[in-house]
Amino acid sequence: MSTDLQPARVWDRCEHLARCSEQADGLTRVFLSGEQRAASELTLDWMRAAGMTARLDAIGNVVGRYEGERPGLPCLMLGSHLDTVRDAGKYDGMLGVVTAIECVHALNARGKRLPFAVEVVGFADEEGVRFGSTLLGSRAVAGTFQPEVLDKTDALGITMREALQRFRLDPHKIGSAARSRQEILAYAELHIEQGPVLEAEGLPVGVVTAINGASRFQFEIDGMAGHAGTVPMNLRQDALAAAAACVLAIEERAKRTPDLVGTVGRIDALPGATNVIPGKVRFTLDLRSPRDGDRTAAAADLKRSFSDLCAARNVRLNITPTHENRTTPCARWLMDQFATAIAADGLPVRELPSGAGHDGMAMIDCADIGMLFVRCEKGISHNPAEAITLADVEIGTRVLLRFIEQFAPRASV
Amino acid sequence: MSTDLQPARVWDRCEHLARCSEQADGLTRVFLSGEQRAASELTLDWMRAAGMTARLDAIGNVVGRYEGERPGLPCLMLGSHLDTVRDAGKYDGMLGVVTAIECVHALNARGKRLPFAVEVVGFADEEGVRFGSTLLGSRAVAGTFQPEVLDKTDALGITMREALQRFRLDPHKIGSAARSRQEILAYAELHIEQGPVLEAEGLPVGVVTAINGASRFQFEIDGMAGHAGTVPMNLRQDALAAAAACVLAIEERAKRTPDLVGTVGRIDALPGATNVIPGKVRFTLDLRSPRDGDRTAAAADLKRSFSDLCAARNVRLNITPTHENRTTPCARWLMDQFATAIAADGLPVRELPSGAGHDGMAMIDCADIGMLFVRCEKGISHNPAEAITLADVEIGTRVLLRFIEQFAPRASV
């Protein structure tokens, strides 16, 4: 199979998009910004050069369409997002858009039409940096955009409604960005892994099983502050020692269940002096799993064991749930088709969950979803040090193209 | 034995001293301040009213002398400090000065002279708040005052030398405050416990065995920051999980040795975001014991076990010693005489170490030292909530007076 793919073009386009940035020495591109306008214009041009019709939809997503064997067929929708976090890497999001365009470019170069249309979407907002609300682009496409968020303001006090108008979009028409389940055969996204699993196993690509659900909690332990020299060990109510036991309990519990991860990212001990026993400690827990049952069971176990160990240490425990997000499973039939496309490259098929969130979390409301992960260096992401190799771009794009060409809609659809 | 002691006068004098403060709604009184001047004047007056000659020495200590059966005899030196921490309690330091004056007052009221002189010192600086150097008053008396500290500056940039001059003291004459071992039969101090042991055991007073030596360390653990969702548990180098294991190892090790205490008072996890695995953690260790061998053995054990557990977790450990202070033992013969005085009150004799530092740490260079602890509420100190009871003041002062009256100099001295 001659692919006509040009991985160097994918690479150059990622570099090109990275220059659409708030700052000269790094990459920040937020929703409805001038930088987003510039990135969108580039993407629209590339889509058209690849043989697609292309447009901005009502929320600012870039949408390209490559018709199938006849006009108006349901589509296989590909894509990812074009917005970034602050001081971002060049591949999180953009790689999925640019590789999808490259695949259509290759099809078009061969004049190949498929028994379905192919659409490529560059979502205008996934990261939620500007308005603190994520997945705005994919929610609009899935028809789950909540009009209340139009009242959210950015750091300058500009509402999303006003920002849309300044971007020459009509906030009243966002509903028109929504697509029906009948129009979309599946949503498939290529994305960098943002984790170290593929690298650790020497694999360029992997098949995502699910976008992990997440639970977050804030814990506060109240003990008794005291003089580090004068309070004997047996009379202490050391909030930090109790928190340390909780941190280790989290680690131990997470290790016991496959794919479960638990992280304490923040800890504050008060009053925070070398010679004072901490009287109060606050810490967070971020718990994720590709299986909701595993996650909720672990959360329940941990809350119980924290309560027990705090009681035994005569300190008080306060638990505040701060976030809850269900698991977004990838469709088995799409996983299987990605697996076939990987195996055809002579590569082992590694299935792995996605610990990070993606547009598929919104798109699942209008389509079955599938994801292909591409290895990234050390799992680093949301960071200027985000890195991939040209060789992996080539493999990833080739696998994606094979997936598209061999795509078979789900029988029952 | 009629004691003629007036505990209510002790109480009122503590209240009175507490009003010599930088701020109206709390107590702060630092070295060479106007507030110290005021407190010194009060103390000098009370000393004279108790039948003592009284003066400021060359560093600003208040020194009162009650002659013995004939003038010029060696003295039993009593005392504590008159300076405070910021936002202090009313008893840490002051109670030892005021109760000692009360005891002399009682002796004088009865016209009782002893076969030795009694001196009472109100040290001008123990806490070291103003110039960041502690025990300045007692070091001057012990002859170990380091002239280099005269160049230290306060928050306003005023040197200690200049501050002494403004207080009408001559920095060149500090040496004249020094007393010889021949002049001092013993140094004995009454102080609040600043810990919860006596309260927990229902005892008003206790005999101090030693002022604990202390070692302090700063630890830094370098792991690998990573996405809380994407890095599987087995690929993590979580600096906080490693630090938590260290915190529990400290607790476990300290519990194994009597009187040893180990405290992690500060911990900082970086970058400190809910969804990021901590890549770097800094924490402190404060380790104290009344036996230097116990303390250094525990420090060595902990350093070894931290190294092992950090190696097992594939994180790097950096250790910086930040402070080292040897144990100051109380003299057995003085402990015994305090014990006799306590037992004569019908009370059990509880011996306990002092976890906090005291003027005895300097005075040991010119005299054997002994200390009597008085119970304080919940062990709270260095805090406006520092609290004692009038009943305990009465018992403590009575025991101190009995100790003075029955004091027998060490045979070999």
Boltz contact constraints between the chains, C-beta under 6 A:
constraints:
  - contact:
      token1: [A, 194]
      token2: [B, 227]
      max_distance: 6.0
  - contact:
      token1: [A, 194]
      token2: [B, 230]
      max_distance: 6.0
  - contact:
      token1: [A, 195]
      token2: [B, 230]
      max_distance: 6.0
  - contact:
      token1: [A, 195]
      token2: [B, 231]
      max_distance: 6.0
  - contact:
      token1: [A, 196]
      token2: [B, 231]
      max_distance: 6.0
  - contact:
      token1: [A, 196]
      token2: [B, 235]
      max_distance: 6.0
  - contact:
      token1: [A, 200]
      token2: [B, 235]
      max_distance: 6.0
  - contact:
      token1: [A, 212]
      token2: [B, 229]
      max_distance: 6.0
  - contact:
      token1: [A, 226]
      token2: [B, 379]
      max_distance: 6.0
  - contact:
      token1: [A, 227]
      token2: [B, 194]
      max_distance: 6.0
  - contact:
      token1: [A, 228]
      token2: [B, 263]
      max_distance: 6.0
  - contact:
      token1: [A, 228]
      token2: [B, 265]
      max_distance: 6.0
  - contact:
      token1: [A, 228]
      token2: [B, 286]
      max_distance: 6.0
  - contact:
      token1: [A, 229]
      token2: [B, 212]
      max_distance: 6.0
  - contact:
      token1: [A, 229]
      token2: [B, 288]
      max_distance: 6.0
  - contact:
      token1: [A, 229]
      token2: [B, 355]
      max_distance: 6.0
  - contact:
      token1: [A, 229]
      token2: [B, 356]
      max_distance: 6.0
  - contact:
      token1: [A, 230]
      token2: [B, 194]
      max_distance: 6.0
  - contact:
      token1: [A, 230]
      token2: [B, 195]
      max_distance: 6.0
  - contact:
      token1: [A, 230]
      token2: [B, 355]
      max_distance: 6.0
  - contact:
      token1: [A, 230]
      token2: [B, 356]
      max_distance: 6.0
  - contact:
      token1: [A, 231]
      token2: [B, 195]
      max_distance: 6.0
  - contact:
      token1: [A, 231]
      token2: [B, 196]
      max_distance: 6.0
  - contact:
      token1: [A, 231]
      token2: [B, 379]
      max_distance: 6.0
  - contact:
      token1: [A, 233]
      token2: [B, 254]
      max_distance: 6.0
  - contact:
      token1: [A, 233]
      token2: [B, 255]
      max_distance: 6.0
  - contact:
      token1: [A, 233]
      token2: [B, 261]
      max_distance: 6.0
  - contact:
      token1: [A, 235]
      token2: [B, 196]
      max_distance: 6.0
  - contact:
      token1: [A, 235]
      token2: [B, 200]
      max_distance: 6.0
  - contact:
      token1: [A, 240]
      token2: [B, 264]
      max_distance: 6.0
  - contact:
      token1: [A, 241]
      token2: [B, 247]
      max_distance: 6.0
  - contact:
      token1: [A, 241]
      token2: [B, 251]
      max_distance: 6.0
  - contact:
      token1: [A, 244]
      token2: [B, 244]
      max_distance: 6.0
  - contact:
      token1: [A, 244]
      token2: [B, 247]
      max_distance: 6.0
  - contact:
      token1: [A, 244]
      token2: [B, 248]
      max_distance: 6.0
  - contact:
      token1: [A, 247]
      token2: [B, 241]
      max_distance: 6.0
  - contact:
      token1: [A, 247]
      token2: [B, 244]
      max_distance: 6.0
  - contact:
      token1: [A, 248]
      token2: [B, 244]
      max_distance: 6.0
  - contact:
      token1: [A, 251]
      token2: [B, 241]
      max_distance: 6.0
  - contact:
      token1: [A, 254]
      token2: [B, 233]
      max_distance: 6.0
  - contact:
      token1: [A, 255]
      token2: [B, 233]
      max_distance: 6.0
  - contact:
      token1: [A, 261]
      token2: [B, 233]
      max_distance: 6.0
  - contact:
      token1: [A, 263]
      token2: [B, 228]
      max_distance: 6.0
  - contact:
      token1: [A, 263]
      token2: [B, 277]
      max_distance: 6.0
  - contact:
      token1: [A, 264]
      token2: [B, 240]
      max_distance: 6.0
  - contact:
      token1: [A, 265]
      token2: [B, 228]
      max_distance: 6.0
  - contact:
      token1: [A, 265]
      token2: [B, 273]
      max_distance: 6.0
  - contact:
      token1: [A, 265]
      token2: [B, 274]
      max_distance: 6.0
  - contact:
      token1: [A, 265]
      token2: [B, 276]
      max_distance: 6.0
  - contact:
      token1: [A, 266]
      token2: [B, 272]
      max_distance: 6.0
  - contact:
      token1: [A, 266]
      token2: [B, 274]
      max_distance: 6.0
  - contact:
      token1: [A, 267]
      token2: [B, 269]
      max_distance: 6.0
  - contact:
      token1: [A, 269]
      token2: [B, 267]
      max_distance: 6.0
  - contact:
      token1: [A, 272]
      token2: [B, 266]
      max_distance: 6.0
  - contact:
      token1: [A, 273]
      token2: [B, 265]
      max_distance: 6.0
  - contact:
      token1: [A, 274]
      token2: [B, 265]
      max_distance: 6.0
  - contact:
      token1: [A, 274]
      token2: [B, 266]
      max_distance: 6.0
  - contact:
      token1: [A, 274]
      token2: [B, 284]
      max_distance: 6.0
  - contact:
      token1: [A, 274]
      token2: [B, 286]
      max_distance: 6.0
  - contact:
      token1: [A, 275]
      token2: [B, 286]
      max_distance: 6.0
  - contact:
      token1: [A, 276]
      token2: [B, 265]
      max_distance: 6.0
  - contact:
      token1: [A, 277]
      token2: [B, 263]
      max_distance: 6.0
  - contact:
      token1: [A, 284]
      token2: [B, 274]
      max_distance: 6.0
  - contact:
      token1: [A, 286]
      token2: [B, 228]
      max_distance: 6.0
  - contact:
      token1: [A, 286]
      token2: [B, 274]
      max_distance: 6.0
  - contact:
      token1: [A, 286]
      token2: [B, 275]
      max_distance: 6.0
  - contact:
      token1: [A, 288]
      token2: [B, 229]
      max_distance: 6.0
  - contact:
      token1: [A, 355]
      token2: [B, 229]
      max_distance: 6.0
  - contact:
      token1: [A, 355]
      token2: [B, 230]
      max_distance: 6.0
  - contact:
      token1: [A, 356]
      token2: [B, 229]
      max_distance: 6.0
  - contact:
      token1: [A, 356]
      token2: [B, 230]
      max_distance: 6.0
  - contact:
      token1: [A, 379]
      token2: [B, 226]
      max_distance: 6.0
  - contact:
      token1: [A, 379]
      token2: [B, 230]
      max_distance: 6.0
  - contact:
      token1: [A, 379]
      token2: [B, 231]
      max_distance: 6.0
